[in-house]
Amino acid sequence: MHAMQYAITLPADYDMKTIRERVATRGHALDDREGLGLKAYLLRERGTDGSPVNEYAPFYLWEHAGAMGEFLVGGGGFQGIVADFGRPAVRHWAGLACETGPARSAEPRAASRLLTPLPATADPAALVAEALAGLRASARADAVHTAALALDPSRWQLMRFVLWADAVPASEGRDAERYEVLHLSTPHLSRLPAGRHW
């Protein structure tokens, strides 16, 4: 599994209805995309849920790197974003774990993303084991649709992503970024390995 996200920061006075309409008319395009576990069409609005910016920030879980590569540079669909907004920086992470929550059958309305550095002086195996245990515990919450943990080894940073049936709970903490989910494409979500990926 590979996680991927790009964020398009928009002007403070940008009419976010434009993004909502874009997703309403184009969001179904990846509903049957080969190699895609899920794509969450995410939005942050300035002044809502603590967001300092207006931002369109789709998040993906891919089955394998080839599917992600084809999407980005193989004529597989990324060209629409580039044509409309320019080419954004795309972050990606190696998948460590994915958990199914009790609300998997619900349409998620919110998402959270938490980035946690792995200090150079710490044992990464111990920190990852702790994060994996936390992910499993979080995934038991009634409102969780899907929870994933991934690693950016270029920054030595963990990323925890959770889809929620309702609002992101306060228990996610102040450091977690909160998003509204406008649409969720899940063509091959069931093919993402459950639990730890090694």
GUVEXTI-142274 format. One line per 10 residues: number of its first residue (from 1); their letters; for each residue z, y, x of N, C-alpha, C, O, CB. Coordinates in Angstrom, 1 decimal, m for minus. Atoms other than C-alpha are relative to their C-alpha. Glycine has a CB too. Example, Ala and Ser with C-alpha at 12.3 -4.5 7.8 and 13.67 -1.06 7.14 Angstrom:
// residues 2
1 = AS = 0.0/m1.2/0.9/7.8/m4.5/12.3/0.0/1.2/0.9/0.7/1.2/1.9/1.2/0.0/m1.0; 0.0/m1.1/m0.9/7.1/m1.1/13.7/0.8/1.1/m0.8/0.9/2.2/m0.3/m1.4/0.5/0.4
// end
This chain:
// residues 198
1 = MHAMQYAITL = 0.0/m1.2/0.8/0.0/0.0/0.0/0.0/1.2/0.9/0.7/1.3/1.9/1.2/0.0/m1.0; 0.0/m1.3/m0.6/m0.8/3.5/1.1/0.2/1.1/m1.0/m0.4/1.1/m2.1/m1.3/0.2/0.8; m0.3/m1.1/0.9/0.6/6.7/m0.4/m0.8/1.2/0.5/m1.0/1.3/1.7/1.5/0.3/m0.1; 0.8/m1.1/m0.4/m1.5/9.9/m0.4/0.3/1.2/m1.0/0.4/0.9/m2.2/m1.5/m0.4/0.0; m0.1/m1.1/0.9/m1.1/13.4/m1.7/m0.6/1.3/0.7/m0.5/1.4/1.9/1.5/0.3/m0.3; 0.4/m1.3/m0.5/m2.7/16.8/m1.3/0.5/1.0/m1.0/0.6/0.8/m2.2/m1.6/0.1/0.1; m0.6/m1.1/0.9/m1.3/20.1/m2.7/m0.9/1.2/0.1/m1.2/1.7/1.2/1.4/0.3/0.5; 0.8/m1.2/0.1/m3.4/23.0/m3.9/0.9/1.1/m0.5/1.2/1.1/m1.7/m1.3/m0.2/m0.9; m0.9/m1.1/0.4/m1.2/26.1/m4.0/m0.9/1.1/m0.6/m1.9/1.5/0.0/0.8/0.5/1.2; 0.8/m1.0/0.8/m2.5/28.6/m6.5/0.7/1.3/m0.1/1.9/1.4/0.1/m0.3/m0.5/m1.4
11 = PADYDMKTIR = m0.6/m1.4/0.1/m1.9/32.4/m6.9/1.1/0.0/m1.0/1.1/m0.8/m2.0/m1.0/1.0/m0.3; m1.1/m0.1/1.0/1.3/33.4/m8.7/m0.4/0.4/m1.4/0.3/0.0/m2.3/1.0/1.1/0.6; 0.5/m0.4/1.3/m0.7/34.9/m11.5/m1.1/m0.9/m0.6/m1.8/m0.6/m1.5/m0.5/1.4/0.0; 1.0/0.9/0.4/m3.0/31.9/m11.8/0.3/m0.6/m1.4/1.4/m1.0/m1.7/m0.2/m1.2/1.0; m0.1/0.6/1.4/m3.6/30.6/m15.4/0.0/m1.5/0.1/m1.0/m2.1/0.3/m1.1/0.5/m1.0; m0.1/1.4/m0.2/m2.3/27.1/m15.1/m0.6/m0.8/m1.2/m0.7/m2.1/m1.1/1.5/m0.4/0.1; 0.8/0.7/1.1/m4.1/26.2/m18.4/m1.3/m0.5/0.6/m1.8/m1.5/0.1/m0.2/1.0/m1.2; 1.2/0.5/m0.6/m7.1/25.9/m16.2/0.1/m1.4/0.6/m0.8/m2.2/0.5/m0.5/1.0/1.1; m0.2/1.4/m0.5/m5.6/22.9/m14.4/0.3/m1.0/m1.1/m0.2/m2.1/m1.0/1.3/0.1/1.0; m0.3/0.9/1.1/m4.3/21.4/m17.6/m1.4/m0.4/m0.7/m1.5/m1.6/m1.1/0.9/0.7/m1.1
21 = ERVATRGHAL = 1.3/0.3/0.6/m7.9/21.6/m19.1/m0.8/m0.9/1.0/m1.5/m1.8/0.5/m0.7/1.3/m0.3; 0.7/0.8/m1.0/m9.3/20.2/m15.8/0.4/m1.5/m0.2/m0.4/m2.4/m0.2/0.2/0.5/1.4; m0.6/1.4/0.1/m7.0/17.1/m16.1/m0.4/m0.6/m1.3/m0.7/m1.8/m1.4/1.5/0.0/0.2; 0.3/0.5/1.3/m7.6/16.8/m19.8/m1.5/m0.5/m0.1/m1.7/m1.5/m0.8/0.3/1.0/m1.1; 1.4/0.4/0.1/m11.4/16.6/m19.3/m0.5/m1.0/1.1/m1.4/m1.7/0.9/m0.8/1.2/0.0; 0.4/0.8/m1.1/m11.6/14.8/m16.0/1.0/m1.1/0.5/0.6/m1.9/1.3/m0.3/0.9/1.2; m1.0/0.9/m0.5/m8.4/12.9/m15.6/m0.3/m1.5/m0.2/0.3/m2.3/0.5/1.3/0.3/m0.7; 0.4/1.4/0.3/m9.9/9.7/m17.0/m0.9/m0.6/1.1/m1.2/m1.8/1.1/m0.6/m0.2/m1.4; 1.0/0.4/m0.9/m12.4/9.5/m14.1/0.4/m1.2/0.9/m0.4/m2.0/1.3/m0.5/1.2/0.8; m0.5/1.1/m0.9/m10.2/7.2/m12.0/0.8/m1.1/m0.7/1.4/m1.9/m0.1/0.9/0.6/1.1
31 = DDREGLGLKA = m0.7/1.0/0.8/m8.8/5.1/m14.8/m0.4/m1.4/0.3/0.3/m2.4/m0.1/m0.2/0.3/m1.5; 0.4/1.4/m0.3/m10.8/2.1/m13.6/m0.4/m0.1/1.5/m1.2/m0.9/1.9/m1.1/m0.4/m0.9; 0.4/m0.1/m1.4/m11.1/3.0/m9.9/0.5/m1.3/0.8/1.7/m1.6/0.8/0.6/1.2/0.7; m0.3/1.1/m0.8/m11.2/m0.1/m7.6/0.9/0.4/1.2/0.6/1.4/1.8/m1.3/m0.8/0.4; m0.9/m0.3/m1.1/m8.4/m0.2/m5.1/1.1/1.0/m0.2/2.0/1.2/0.6/m0.8/0.4/1.2; m1.0/m1.0/0.3/m6.3/2.4/m6.8/1.2/m0.6/m0.8/0.9/m1.2/m1.9/m0.6/1.2/m0.8; m1.1/0.5/0.7/m2.8/1.4/m7.8/0.4/1.0/m1.1/0.5/0.7/m2.3/1.2/m0.2/0.9; m0.2/m1.0/1.0/m2.0/4.7/m9.5/m0.4/1.4/0.6/m0.4/1.6/1.8/1.5/0.1/m0.4; 0.1/m1.4/m0.3/m2.9/8.4/m9.5/0.8/0.7/m1.0/0.5/0.6/m2.2/m1.5/0.4/0.1; m0.8/m0.9/0.9/m0.4/10.8/m11.0/m0.5/1.4/0.2/m0.5/2.0/1.3/1.5/m0.1/0.3
41 = YLLRERGTDG = 0.5/m1.4/0.0/m1.9/14.2/m11.8/1.2/0.9/m0.2/1.7/1.0/m1.3/m1.1/0.2/m1.2; m1.3/m0.7/0.0/1.0/16.4/m10.9/m0.2/1.6/0.1/m1.2/2.1/0.7/0.8/m0.4/1.2; 0.1/m1.5/0.1/1.6/20.1/m11.6/1.4/0.6/0.2/2.4/0.0/m0.3/m0.5/0.5/m1.3; m1.2/m0.7/m0.1/4.3/22.5/m10.5/m0.3/1.5/m0.4/m1.3/2.0/0.0/0.7/0.0/1.5; 0.2/m1.3/0.4/4.6/25.9/m12.2/1.1/0.9/0.6/2.3/0.6/0.5/0.0/0.1/m1.5; m1.0/m1.0/m0.6/6.3/28.9/m10.5/1.1/0.4/m1.0/0.8/0.8/m2.1/m0.8/1.3/0.5; m1.1/m0.3/0.8/9.7/29.4/m11.9/0.5/m1.1/m0.9/1.5/m0.9/m1.7/m0.3/1.2/m0.9; m0.4/1.2/0.9/9.9/26.0/m13.7/0.6/m1.1/0.9/0.0/m1.4/2.0/m1.2/m0.5/m0.8; m0.7/1.1/m0.8/12.3/23.3/m12.3/0.2/0.4/1.4/0.1/m0.4/2.3/m0.8/m1.3/m0.1; m0.3/m0.4/m1.3/13.0/25.4/m9.3/m1.2/0.2/0.9/m1.1/0.4/2.1/0.9/m0.9/0.7
51 = SPVNEYAPFY = 1.2/m0.1/m0.9/9.4/25.6/m8.1/m0.3/1.5/0.4/m0.3/2.3/m0.5/m1.3/m0.6/m0.8; 0.3/m1.4/m0.4/8.6/28.7/m6.0/m1.5/0.3/m0.1/m1.9/1.4/0.1/0.4/0.2/1.4; 1.5/m0.1/0.0/4.8/28.1/m6.4/m0.7/m0.6/m1.3/m0.1/m1.4/m1.9/m0.6/m0.6/1.2; 0.9/0.8/0.9/2.0/27.2/m8.8/m0.8/m0.9/0.9/m1.3/m0.6/1.9/m1.0/1.0/m0.8; 0.6/1.0/m0.9/0.6/24.0/m7.4/m0.5/m1.2/m0.8/0.1/m1.7/m1.8/1.0/m0.5/1.0; 0.6/1.2/0.5/m1.7/21.2/m8.4/0.0/m1.0/1.2/m0.5/m0.8/2.2/m1.5/0.2/m0.5; m0.4/0.9/m1.1/m0.6/18.2/m6.3/m0.2/m1.5/m0.4/0.9/m2.2/m0.5/1.4/0.3/0.5; 0.1/1.4/0.4/m2.1/14.8/m7.3/0.6/m1.0/1.1/0.5/m0.7/2.3/m1.5/m0.4/m0.2; m0.7/1.0/m0.9/m0.3/11.7/m5.8/m0.6/m1.3/m0.3/m0.9/m1.7/m1.5/1.5/0.0/m0.3; 0.7/1.3/0.1/m1.9/8.3/m5.2/0.8/m1.1/0.7/1.4/m0.8/1.7/m1.4/0.1/0.6
61 = LWEHAGAMGE = m0.4/1.2/m0.7/m0.8/4.8/m4.4/m1.2/m0.9/0.1/m1.7/m1.3/m1.0/1.2/m0.7/m0.7; 1.2/0.8/m0.2/m3.7/2.8/m2.9/0.4/m1.4/0.4/1.4/m1.6/1.0/m0.9/0.7/1.0; m0.2/1.4/m0.4/m3.9/m0.9/m2.5/m0.1/m0.2/1.5/0.7/m0.9/2.2/m0.9/m1.0/m0.7; 0.3/0.2/m1.4/m5.3/m0.6/1.0/m0.7/1.3/0.5/m1.2/2.1/m0.3/m0.9/m1.3/0.3; 0.5/m1.2/m0.7/m6.6/2.0/3.5/m1.5/0.2/m0.3/m2.0/1.3/m0.4/0.3/0.0/1.5; 1.4/m0.1/0.3/m10.2/1.2/2.8/m0.4/0.7/m1.3/m1.3/1.5/m1.3/m0.7/m1.4/0.0; 0.2/m0.7/1.3/m10.0/2.3/m0.8/0.3/1.5/0.1/m0.4/2.3/m0.5/0.9/m0.7/m1.1; m0.4/m1.4/m0.2/m8.3/5.5/0.2/m1.2/0.7/0.8/m1.6/1.8/0.5/1.3/0.1/0.8; 1.1/m0.5/m0.8/m11.0/6.1/2.9/m1.3/0.3/m0.8/m1.9/1.3/m0.6/m0.3/m0.9/1.2; 1.3/m0.1/0.8/m13.9/5.5/0.5/0.2/1.2/m0.9/m0.8/2.0/m1.1/m0.2/m1.2/m0.8
71 = FLVGGGGFQG = m0.2/m1.1/0.9/m12.4/8.0/m1.9/m0.1/1.3/0.7/m0.7/2.3/0.2/1.4/m0.1/m0.7; 0.0/m1.3/m0.7/m12.0/10.7/0.7/m1.3/0.3/0.6/m1.8/1.5/0.5/1.1/0.0/1.1; 1.2/m0.3/m0.8/m15.2/10.4/2.8/m1.2/m0.9/m0.4/m2.3/m0.7/0.2/0.3/m0.1/1.4; 1.1/0.9/0.3/m17.3/7.7/1.3/m0.8/0.3/m1.3/m1.4/m0.6/m1.9/0.5/m1.4/m0.1; 0.6/m0.3/1.2/m18.6/9.5/m1.7/0.7/m0.5/m1.2/0.1/m0.7/m2.3/m1.5/m0.5/0.0; m0.7/0.7/1.0/m15.9/8.1/m3.8/0.8/0.9/m1.0/1.5/0.3/m1.8/1.0/m0.8/0.6; m0.6/m0.8/1.0/m14.7/11.1/m5.8/0.7/1.3/0.4/1.0/2.1/m0.4/1.0/m0.8/m0.7; m0.7/m1.1/m0.5/m12.9/13.6/m3.6/m0.8/1.3/0.0/m0.3/2.4/0.1/0.5/m0.3/1.4; 0.9/m1.2/m0.1/m16.0/15.9/m3.6/0.3/1.0/m1.1/0.0/2.2/m0.9/m1.4/m0.5/0.0; m0.3/m0.9/1.1/m15.0/17.4/m6.9/1.1/1.0/0.4/1.0/2.2/0.1/0.4/m0.7/m1.3
81 = IVADFGRPAV = m1.0/m0.9/m0.5/m11.8/18.8/m5.4/m0.5/1.0/1.0/m0.2/2.2/1.0/1.2/m0.8/0.5; 0.6/m0.9/m1.1/m13.6/20.1/m2.3/m0.9/1.0/m0.6/m0.8/2.2/m0.2/m0.7/m0.9/1.0; 1.0/m0.9/0.5/m16.3/21.7/m4.4/0.7/1.2/m0.8/0.3/2.3/m0.7/m0.9/m0.7/m1.0; m0.7/m1.0/0.9/m13.8/23.5/m6.7/1.1/0.8/0.8/1.4/2.0/0.4/0.6/m0.6/m1.1; m1.2/m0.7/m0.6/m10.9/24.4/m4.3/m0.1/0.0/1.5/0.8/0.6/2.2/1.2/m0.8/m0.4; 0.0/0.1/m1.5/m12.1/23.8/m0.7/0.6/m1.3/0.4/1.2/m2.0/m0.5/0.7/1.2/0.6; m0.5/1.3/m0.4/m11.0/20.9/1.4/1.5/0.1/0.4/1.8/0.8/1.4/m0.8/m0.5/1.2; m1.4/m0.1/m0.4/m7.2/20.6/1.4/0.4/m1.0/1.0/m0.2/m2.0/1.2/0.9/m0.2/m1.3; m0.6/1.0/m0.9/m5.0/18.9/4.0/0.5/m1.1/m0.9/1.1/m0.9/m1.9/1.1/0.6/0.9; m0.4/1.1/0.7/m4.3/15.4/2.8/1.1/m0.8/0.8/0.8/m1.2/1.9/m1.2/m1.0/m0.3
91 = RHWAGLACET = m1.0/0.8/m0.7/m1.0/13.8/3.7/m0.1/m1.5/m0.5/m0.4/m1.8/m1.6/1.4/0.6/m0.4; 0.0/1.4/0.4/m0.7/10.0/3.7/1.2/m0.7/0.8/1.6/m0.3/1.9/m1.3/m0.7/0.3; m1.2/0.7/m0.5/2.1/7.6/4.3/m0.3/m1.5/m0.1/m1.0/m2.0/m0.9/1.3/0.3/m0.8; 0.0/1.5/0.1/2.4/3.8/5.1/1.0/m0.4/m1.0/2.2/m0.1/m0.9/0.2/m0.6/1.4; m0.9/0.5/1.1/3.8/2.1/2.1/1.1/m1.0/0.6/0.8/m1.9/1.3/m0.8/m0.7/m1.1; m1.1/0.9/m0.3/7.2/0.4/2.6/0.5/m0.8/m1.1/0.9/m2.0/m0.9/1.2/0.8/0.6; m0.5/0.7/1.2/8.2/m0.6/m0.9/m0.5/0.6/m1.3/m0.8/1.8/m1.3/1.5/m0.1/0.0; 0.3/m0.5/1.3/7.3/m0.3/m4.5/0.8/m0.8/m1.1/0.9/m2.0/m1.0/m1.5/m0.1/m0.4; m0.9/0.6/1.0/9.6/m1.0/m7.5/m0.5/0.4/m1.4/m0.9/1.5/m1.7/1.5/0.4/0.2; 0.3/m0.2/1.4/8.9/m1.4/m11.2/1.3/0.4/m0.7/2.3/m0.3/m0.6/m0.7/m1.2/m0.6
101 = GPARSAEPRA = m1.2/m0.4/0.7/11.3/0.5/m13.4/0.0/m0.5/m1.5/m1.1/m1.0/m1.9/0.2/1.5/0.0; m0.1/0.4/1.4/12.5/m0.3/m17.0/m1.0/0.7/m0.9/m1.4/0.2/m2.0/1.3/0.1/m0.5; 0.9/m0.8/0.9/10.2/2.4/m18.4/m1.5/m0.1/0.4/m2.3/0.8/0.1/0.4/1.5/0.1; 1.3/0.2/m0.5/7.0/1.0/m16.9/m1.0/0.1/m1.2/m2.2/0.5/m0.9/m0.2/m1.4/0.7; 0.9/m0.1/1.1/5.4/0.8/m20.4/m0.1/1.4/m0.6/m1.0/1.6/m1.4/0.4/m1.0/m1.1; 0.0/m1.4/0.5/6.1/4.5/m21.1/m1.0/0.8/0.7/m1.4/0.5/1.9/1.4/0.6/0.0; 0.9/m0.9/m0.7/3.8/7.3/m20.3/0.9/1.1/0.7/1.6/1.8/0.0/m1.0/0.8/m1.0; m0.9/m0.9/m0.7/5.7/9.3/m17.6/m0.3/1.4/m0.2/m1.5/1.8/m0.3/0.1/m0.4/1.5; 0.2/m1.5/0.2/6.2/13.0/m18.1/0.4/0.8/1.2/0.1/2.0/1.3/0.9/0.4/m1.2; m0.5/m0.7/m1.2/7.8/13.9/m14.8/0.0/m0.9/1.3/m0.1/m2.1/1.2/1.5/0.5/m0.2
111 = ASRLLTPLPA = m0.1/0.8/m1.3/7.9/12.9/m11.1/0.8/0.8/1.0/1.0/2.0/0.9/m1.5/m0.2/0.5; m0.7/m0.6/m1.1/10.0/13.6/m8.1/m0.5/m0.5/1.4/m0.9/m1.7/1.5/1.5/m0.2/m0.2; 0.4/0.4/m1.3/9.2/13.5/m4.4/1.1/0.6/1.0/1.4/1.8/1.0/m1.4/0.5/0.4; m1.0/m0.4/m0.9/11.9/13.6/m1.7/m0.4/m0.4/1.4/m0.7/m1.6/1.7/1.4/m0.7/m0.3; 0.3/0.2/m1.4/11.1/13.9/2.0/1.3/0.0/0.8/2.1/1.0/0.7/m1.0/1.1/0.5; m1.2/0.1/m0.8/13.8/12.8/4.5/m0.4/m0.3/1.4/m1.0/m1.3/1.7/0.9/m1.1/m0.6; 0.3/0.2/m1.5/13.5/13.1/8.3/0.8/m1.2/0.5/2.0/m1.4/0.1/0.3/1.3/0.8; m0.8/1.0/m0.7/14.5/10.2/10.5/0.3/0.5/1.4/m0.6/0.6/2.2/m0.9/m1.4/0.1; m0.3/m0.6/m1.3/16.3/11.8/13.4/m0.2/m0.9/1.2/m0.1/m2.1/1.1/1.5/0.4/0.0; 0.3/0.8/m1.2/15.3/10.7/16.9/1.2/m0.8/0.5/1.0/m1.8/1.2/m0.6/0.9/1.0
121 = TADPAALVAE = m1.2/0.6/m0.5/18.9/9.8/17.7/0.5/m1.1/m0.9/1.4/m1.9/m0.5/1.1/1.0/0.2; m0.5/1.0/0.9/19.3/7.5/14.7/m0.9/m1.3/0.1/m2.0/m1.3/0.6/m0.1/0.5/m1.5; 0.7/1.3/0.0/18.3/3.8/14.3/m0.9/0.0/m1.3/m0.4/0.0/m2.4/1.0/m1.2/m0.1; 0.9/0.0/1.2/15.2/3.9/12.0/0.1/m1.2/m0.9/0.0/m1.1/m2.1/m1.4/0.2/0.4; m0.1/1.2/0.8/15.7/0.3/10.9/1.2/0.1/m1.0/1.1/m0.2/m2.2/0.2/m1.2/0.9; m1.2/m0.1/0.9/19.2/1.1/9.5/m0.3/1.1/m1.1/0.1/0.9/m2.2/1.2/0.4/0.9; 0.2/m1.0/1.0/18.0/4.3/7.8/m1.0/m0.5/m1.1/m0.9/m0.2/m2.2/m0.6/1.3/0.7; 1.0/0.6/1.0/15.0/2.5/6.2/0.7/m1.0/m0.9/0.4/m1.0/m2.1/m1.2/m0.6/0.8; m0.7/1.0/0.8/17.3/m0.3/5.1/0.8/0.7/m1.1/0.9/0.2/m2.3/0.9/m0.9/0.8; m0.8/m0.7/1.0/19.5/2.2/3.4/m0.8/0.7/m1.1/m0.5/0.7/m2.2/0.8/1.2/0.8
131 = ALAGLRASAR = 0.9/m0.6/1.0/16.6/4.0/1.8/m0.6/m1.1/m1.0/m0.8/m0.8/m2.1/m1.2/0.7/0.7; 0.5/1.0/0.9/15.2/0.7/0.5/1.1/m0.4/m1.0/0.7/m0.7/m2.2/m0.4/m1.3/0.9; m1.1/0.4/1.0/18.6/m0.2/m1.1/0.1/1.1/m1.0/0.3/0.8/m2.2/1.3/m0.2/0.8; 0.0/m1.1/0.9/18.6/3.3/m2.6/m1.1/0.0/m1.0/m1.0/0.3/m2.2/0.1/1.3/0.7; 1.2/0.1/0.9/15.1/2.8/m4.0/0.2/m1.0/m1.1/m0.1/m0.8/m2.2/m1.2/m0.3/0.8; m0.3/1.1/0.9/16.1/m0.5/m5.6/1.0/0.4/m1.1/0.8/0.2/m2.3/0.5/m1.3/0.7; m1.0/m0.5/1.0/19.1/1.1/m7.2/m0.5/1.0/m0.9/m0.3/1.0/m2.1/1.3/0.5/0.8; 0.6/m1.0/0.8/17.2/4.1/m8.4/m0.9/m0.6/m1.1/m1.0/m0.1/m2.2/m0.7/1.0/0.8; 1.0/0.6/0.8/14.5/1.9/m9.9/0.6/m0.7/m1.3/m0.1/m1.1/m2.2/m0.8/m1.0/0.7; m0.7/0.7/1.2/17.1/0.3/m12.3/0.3/1.0/m1.1/0.6/0.6/m2.2/1.3/m0.6/0.5
141 = ADAVHTAALA = m0.3/m1.0/1.0/17.6/3.6/m14.1/m1.0/m0.1/m1.2/m2.2/m0.4/m1.0/m0.1/1.5/0.6; 0.8/0.2/1.2/16.3/3.4/m17.7/m1.3/0.8/m0.1/m2.3/0.3/m0.6/0.8/0.3/m1.2; 1.1/m0.9/0.1/13.9/6.3/m17.3/m1.1/m0.1/1.1/m2.0/0.6/1.1/0.5/1.4/0.0; 0.9/0.1/m1.1/12.1/5.1/m14.2/m1.2/m0.9/m0.4/m1.1/m2.0/m0.9/0.7/m0.7/1.2; 1.2/0.8/0.2/8.5/4.0/m14.5/m0.4/m0.7/1.3/m0.6/m2.0/1.2/m1.2/1.0/m0.4; 0.3/0.6/m1.3/7.7/3.4/m10.8/0.7/0.8/1.0/0.8/2.0/0.9/m1.6/0.0/0.2; m0.7/m0.6/m1.1/9.5/4.1/m7.6/m0.7/m0.6/1.3/m0.9/m1.8/1.4/1.5/m0.2/0.0; 0.6/0.4/m1.2/7.9/4.0/m4.1/0.6/0.7/1.2/1.1/1.8/1.1/m1.5/0.2/0.0; m0.6/m0.6/m1.3/9.1/4.5/m0.5/m1.1/m0.2/1.0/m1.7/m1.3/1.1/1.3/m0.7/0.4; 1.0/0.0/m1.0/6.7/5.3/2.3/0.4/0.8/1.3/1.4/1.5/1.2/m1.4/0.5/m0.5
151 = LDPSRWQLMR = m0.3/m0.5/m1.3/6.7/6.4/6.0/m1.1/0.8/0.6/m2.3/0.3/0.6/0.5/m1.1/0.9; 1.0/m0.8/m0.8/4.9/9.2/7.8/0.5/m0.1/1.5/1.4/0.6/1.9/m0.1/1.5/m0.5; m0.5/0.2/m1.3/5.2/8.0/11.4/m0.4/1.1/1.0/0.1/1.2/2.1/m0.5/m1.3/0.6; 0.4/m1.1/m0.8/3.5/11.1/12.8/1.2/1.1/0.0/1.3/1.8/1.0/m1.3/0.7/m0.4; m1.1/m1.0/0.1/6.5/13.2/11.6/1.4/m0.8/m0.1/2.4/m0.1/m0.1/m0.1/0.8/m1.3; m1.2/0.8/0.1/9.1/10.3/11.4/0.8/0.5/m1.2/1.9/1.0/m1.1/0.8/0.0/1.2; m0.5/m0.6/1.2/9.7/11.2/7.8/m0.2/m1.1/m1.1/m1.3/m1.6/m1.3/m0.6/1.3/m0.4; 0.2/0.9/1.2/10.4/9.0/4.7/m0.3/0.8/m1.2/0.1/2.0/m1.3/1.4/m0.8/m0.2; 0.3/m0.7/1.2/9.0/9.9/1.4/0.3/m1.0/m1.2/m0.2/m2.1/m1.2/m1.6/0.4/0.0; m0.3/0.8/1.2/10.4/8.6/m1.9/m0.6/0.7/m1.2/m0.4/1.9/m1.4/1.6/m0.1/m0.2
161 = FVLWADAVPA = 0.7/m0.5/1.2/8.3/9.1/m5.0/0.4/m0.8/m1.2/0.5/m2.0/m1.2/m1.5/0.0/0.2; m0.4/0.7/1.2/9.5/8.3/m8.5/m0.7/0.7/m1.2/m0.7/1.9/m1.4/1.6/0.1/m0.2; 0.5/m0.5/1.3/7.8/8.6/m11.9/1.0/m0.2/m1.1/1.7/m1.3/m1.1/m1.3/m0.8/m0.4; m1.0/0.1/1.0/10.1/9.3/m14.8/m0.6/0.2/m1.4/m1.5/0.9/m1.6/1.0/1.2/0.2; 0.5/m0.1/1.4/9.6/8.8/m18.5/0.3/1.4/m0.6/m0.5/1.8/m1.5/0.7/m1.1/m0.9; m0.4/m1.3/0.5/11.4/12.1/m19.2/0.1/1.0/1.2/m0.5/0.8/2.2/1.3/0.0/m0.9; m0.3/m1.0/m1.1/12.7/15.0/m17.0/0.6/m0.7/1.2/1.3/m1.8/1.0/0.9/1.1/m0.5; m0.7/0.5/m1.2/13.8/14.3/m13.5/1.5/0.3/m0.1/1.8/1.4/m0.3/m0.6/0.7/1.3; m1.4/m0.2/0.2/17.5/13.8/m13.6/0.6/0.8/1.2/0.1/0.8/2.3/0.8/m1.3/m0.1; m0.7/m0.8/m1.0/20.0/16.0/m11.7/0.4/m0.9/1.2/0.6/m0.4/2.3/1.2/0.7/m0.6
171 = SEGRDAERYE = m0.4/0.9/m1.1/21.0/12.9/m9.6/m1.0/m0.1/1.1/m0.7/m0.6/2.2/0.2/m1.3/m0.6; 1.0/0.0/m1.1/17.7/13.3/m7.6/0.4/1.0/1.0/m0.2/1.0/2.1/m1.3/0.2/m0.6; m0.5/m1.0/m1.0/19.4/16.2/m5.9/m0.9/1.2/0.0/m2.0/1.3/m0.5/0.0/m0.6/1.4; 0.7/m1.3/0.0/18.3/19.8/m5.2/m1.2/m0.1/1.0/m2.1/0.8/0.8/1.0/1.0/0.5; 1.1/0.0/m1.0/16.0/18.8/m2.3/m1.3/m0.7/m0.5/m2.3/m0.6/0.1/0.5/m0.7/1.3; 1.1/0.7/0.5/13.7/16.7/m4.4/m0.9/1.0/m0.7/m0.5/1.8/m1.5/0.4/m1.1/m1.0; 1.0/m0.8/0.7/10.5/18.4/m5.5/m0.3/m0.6/m1.4/m0.3/m1.8/m1.5/m1.3/0.1/0.8; 0.2/0.5/1.4/9.9/18.1/m9.3/m1.3/0.4/m0.5/m1.8/1.6/m0.3/1.1/0.6/m0.9; 1.3/m0.2/0.5/6.6/17.8/m11.0/m0.1/m0.4/m1.5/0.6/m1.2/m1.9/m1.1/m0.8/0.8; 0.4/0.4/1.4/5.1/17.6/m14.5/m1.2/m1.0/0.2/m2.1/m0.7/1.0/m0.3/1.2/m0.9
181 = VLHLSTPHLS = 1.1/0.9/m0.1/2.8/14.6/m14.9/m0.9/0.3/m1.2/m0.5/0.2/m2.4/0.5/m1.5/m0.1; 1.0/m0.3/1.0/m0.3/15.6/m16.8/m0.8/m1.2/m0.5/m1.2/m1.3/m1.6/m1.0/1.1/0.5; 0.7/1.2/0.3/m2.0/12.2/m16.7/0.3/m1.0/1.0/0.6/m0.7/2.2/m1.6/0.2/m0.1; m0.2/1.1/m0.9/m1.5/8.8/m15.1/m1.1/m1.0/m0.1/m1.3/m1.6/m1.1/1.4/m0.6/m0.2; 1.0/1.1/m0.1/m4.3/6.5/m14.0/0.6/m1.2/0.7/1.2/m1.0/1.8/m1.3/0.5/0.7; m0.6/1.1/m0.6/m3.1/3.0/m13.3/m0.9/m1.2/0.0/m0.6/m2.3/m0.5/1.3/m0.4/m0.7; 1.0/1.2/0.1/m6.2/0.7/m12.8/0.5/m1.3/0.6/0.3/m2.3/0.0/m1.2/0.4/0.6; m0.5/1.2/m0.6/m4.5/m1.7/m10.5/1.4/0.1/0.5/1.8/m0.4/1.5/m0.9/m0.3/1.3; m1.5/m0.1/m0.3/m0.8/m0.9/m10.5/0.6/m1.3/0.1/1.5/m1.5/1.0/0.7/0.9/m1.1; m0.7/1.3/0.0/0.1/m4.5/m11.2/m0.4/m0.8/1.3/0.3/m1.7/1.6/m0.5/m0.8/m1.2
191 = RLPAGRHW = 0.3/0.7/m1.2/m1.6/m5.5/m7.9/0.7/0.6/1.2/0.6/0.0/2.3/m1.5/0.1/0.3; m0.8/m0.4/m1.1/0.7/m3.4/m5.7/1.2/m0.9/0.2/1.8/m1.3/m0.8/0.5/1.5/m0.3; m1.1/1.0/m0.3/3.2/m5.7/m4.0/1.3/0.6/m0.5/1.6/1.8/m0.2/0.0/m0.3/1.5; m1.3/m0.4/0.5/6.6/m5.5/m5.6/1.0/m0.2/1.2/0.9/m1.1/2.0/0.5/m0.8/m1.2; m1.1/0.1/m1.0/9.7/m4.9/m3.4/m0.5/0.5/1.4/m1.5/1.2/1.5/0.5/m1.4/0.1; 0.3/m0.4/m1.4/9.7/m4.4/0.4/m1.4/m0.6/0.4/m1.7/m1.8/0.0/1.1/m0.4/0.9; 1.4/0.5/m0.3/6.2/m4.8/1.9/m0.1/m0.7/1.4/m1.2/m0.7/2.0/m0.9/1.2/0.0; 0.1/0.9/m1.2/7.1/m6.9/5.0/1.1/m1.0/m0.1/1.3/m1.8/0.8/0.1/0.9/1.3
// end
